[in-house]
């Protein structure tokens, strides 16, 4: 491809996508709110841009083949905080894609769009939205926006409902882990699949304890290789019996399902910051 655009390039997940994406196009434009993101990969350039500005999104995506949209506030927060980057920002990305004739948006959606579903129900991709937070609600909005822009304006999308894309530090992640290698594979397949229309796919690794059914997105060719079971013995040895009166342990959203609206869902998750350095 001639040009790919990655939003949220300064984030932890974005840091793992920059190098592989830079190899998929003549030019990778990485963008975020940071003043810079340090050393760049060959073919990569960085442009500081604000998701809440439609004009800036139109400018940064001009001439792109596809947009890989990972930019957003990555945690639960008050609705007024979520509204700009996560909801208005999503509209600006899809509207910019439409105006610039971009074929496809590959979007970092989230388990939190369906986080209040029972974790033992084995739901598929046709399960209705059931958000656990304002953060999850914004993901529902963006998925519906993606559907609308396919139906009315012909902009394809792949909405990747990412689960636990971080080091495995708790029992829930034995089922919900998405390794960085599998994340990269999923993004690559979402870019290279010839036709996607509007597609939703679970962003989850090949875990023995996987709580969802991904079969309806098999056409993407996403075949995850990593399995969190390698961590099970140690994690379970360190985990006391779970309180079944705590909604954190009963619903797919985990801690996000139990926090009060507007309060951080990641504060209790012990996420290790292993951002990749160039």
Buried (B, 14 or more C-beta within 10 A) or exposed (E): BEBBBBBBBBBBBBBBBBBBBBEBBEBBBBBBEEEEBEEBBEBBEBEBBBBBBBEBBBEBBBEBBBBBBBBBBBBBBEBEBBBBBBBBBBBBBBBBBBBBEBBBBBBBBBBBBBBBBEBEEEBEBEBEBBBBBBBBBBBBBBBBBBBBBBEEEEBBBBBBBBBBBBBBBBBBBBBBBBBBBBBBBBBBBBBEBEEBEBBBBBBBBBBEBBBBBBEEBEEBEBEBEBBBBEBBEEBEEEEEEEEEEEBBBBBBBBBBBBBEEBBBBBEEBEBEEEEEEE
